[in-house]
């Protein structure tokens, strides 16, 4: 698109070049989460990125945390596009599309994402191809024990990510699981009540000690759209720090790793722990809590998939899987 007055004025807040064209990406999620990413090309051919957001988790103080996180990741040898203030050294609020938006600029990445470089199966293969690189990077970040953020990451446990969240995400999903479980026929009631009791008792025990676990500040969104690769498809870094914040390393690790097959999921968690321990020393408190964390995060994460036509054996299999996750003695410590 050719540059209009509104985009030109926005651009001039950050840069001196002459913009000639732009494209934009709508990355928002509904009326309460307005986000736009503008990729603007100057007459010289240089590309710049400007981002606008109108939601309750993007504001100048939070963007400053993202900016610091980018700097720290880069110090550790990983590429992340730099985040820029405007010419006055601030992250301004601007009017756009009838909204008051927080604005900031980013370096245009010279690297492509894993999703861009791979085929339609990229999301399934990313962790297989870049697994060790991803968890080496994250372990190094964990080992810095960064404490510059009072804001939690999007994966936070026992606290809300933003004011619009009624509860933290793990509890929100668990409550949805219970709502579905309570609608099942009476024949399943004993087991669903037992699962809920086991989950809440474990969660309550974990909450009492969770604050003792080490934290750092993480990017917190390791998916194929955010993993950056060079021309030889080697891992070089990450971008998109919208969910960045303070978090417990083990919570982040277990939350990031998911798979529809429980055994494969546990294997990947163990593999990540084994990779991480080469660059990070797990504390005794972390070893004492890792099974409790798994039992809090994974058993009820997938809402029960049931309809009026779902066979009883399929419902029972889903309940048995959740209960096994809550009661199995999985030796994660062996890999820490």
Buried (B, 14 or more C-beta within 10 A) or exposed (E): EEBEEEBBEBBBBBBEBEBBBBEBEEBBEEEEBBBBBBBBBBEEEEBBBBBBBBBBBBBBEBBBBBBBBBEBBBEEEBBBBEBBBBEEEBBBBBEBEEEEBBBBBBBEBEBBBBBEBBEEEBEEEBBEBBBBBBBBBBBBBBBBEBEEBEBBBBBBBBEBBBEEBEEBBBBEBBEEBBEBBEEBEEEBEEBBEBBBEBBEEBBEBBEEEBEEBBBBBBBBBBBBBBBBBBEEEEBBBBBBBBBBBBBBBBBBBBBBBBBEEBEEBBEBBBBBBBBBBEBBEBBEBBBEBBBBBBBBBBBBBBBBEBEEEEEEEEBEEBBEBBBEBBEBEBEBBEBB
